[in-house]
């Protein structure tokens, strides 16, 4: 694991930012409680990832 990720601490927003620096051309998709507040949010995120609209999926359990 990168030292920079450890330095930033936990959190998908911070990890998303770090991934953006590390992989600037990659399309990122975040899946966490901040993003999935809507009734259909989980399905929408999964559909986007399955449709290859993102290269990297960052999420929590």
C-alpha positions in Angstrom: 0.0 0.0 0.0 1.2 3.5 -0.8 2.6 5.6 2.1 0.6 8.5 0.8 -2.7 6.6 1.3 -1.7 5.7 4.9 -0.7 9.4 5.6 -4.1 10.6 4.4 -6.0 8.3 6.8 -9.2 6.5 6.1 -12.1 7.6 3.9 -13.3 6.9 0.4 -13.1 10.6 -0.6 -9.5 10.8 0.3 -8.8 7.5 -1.4 -10.6 8.7 -4.5 -8.5 11.9 -4.5 -5.3 9.9 -4.2 -6.4 7.5 -6.9 -7.0 10.5 -9.2 -3.4 11.6 -8.6 -2.0 8.2 -9.2 -4.2 7.3 -12.1 -5.1 10.6 -13.8 -6.6 9.1 -16.9 -8.8 6.6 -15.1 -12.5 7.1 -14.6 -13.3 6.8 -10.9 -16.5 5.8 -9.3 -17.1 6.0 -5.5 -19.6 3.7 -3.7 -20.1 4.7 0.0 -22.8 5.9 2.3 -22.4 9.5 1.1 -23.2 8.6 -2.5 -25.9 5.9 -1.9 -28.5 7.9 -0.1 -31.1 7.5 -2.8 -33.5 4.5 -3.1 -31.9 3.3 -6.4 -28.3 4.5 -5.8 -26.7 1.1 -5.3 -28.2 -0.3 -8.5 -27.2 2.8 -10.5 -23.6 2.6 -9.3 -23.4 -1.1 -10.1 -24.9 -0.6 -13.5 -22.4 2.2 -14.3 -19.5 -0.1 -13.3 -20.9 -3.1 -15.3 -21.3 -0.8 -18.3 -17.5 0.1 -18.0 -18.3 3.8 -17.3 -15.5 3.6 -14.7 -12.1 2.0 -14.5 -11.8 2.0 -10.7 -14.5 1.4 -8.2 -13.8 2.7 -4.7 -16.1 1.7 -1.9 -16.9 0.5 1.6 -18.9 -2.4 2.9 
